[in-house]
Amino acid sequence: MAIEVDGKSIETTPSGFLTNIEDWSEPLAEVIAKEEGVALTDRHWDVVNYLRDEFINNAGNQPNTRNMVKAMTKLWGDKSVNAKTLYDLFPGDPSKQGGRIGGLPESRRKGGY
């Protein structure tokens, strides 16, 4: 499967994840998000950028929802952030859907909180 962005064809896996993380760009993220039914806001970008930073700069770490809640609570200075907050942003699972929009490989983690 491929996604067309700015005249380039970007290859993805059958489940919609990029085959090459280097192909990611913000315009591509917008296209993926639109296909997923997600309108990206600043909070969406905070989550996507956090996931990318963790993966790229922390040995391929793909945080689970609990760690994402902690990070977003700190970043947003909002103690009311919880799993529902993140699922409201990314209904298809914050770590998986956020990672797909962020151009990361599919997580092999078994889910859970």
Secondary structure, DSSP 4 states (H G I P E B T S, - for coil): -EEEETTEEEEB-TTS-BS-GGG--HHHHHHHHHHHT----HHHHHHHHHHHHHHHHTTT----HHHHHHHHHHHHT-TT--HHHHHHH-TT-HHHHHHHHTTPPPP-S----
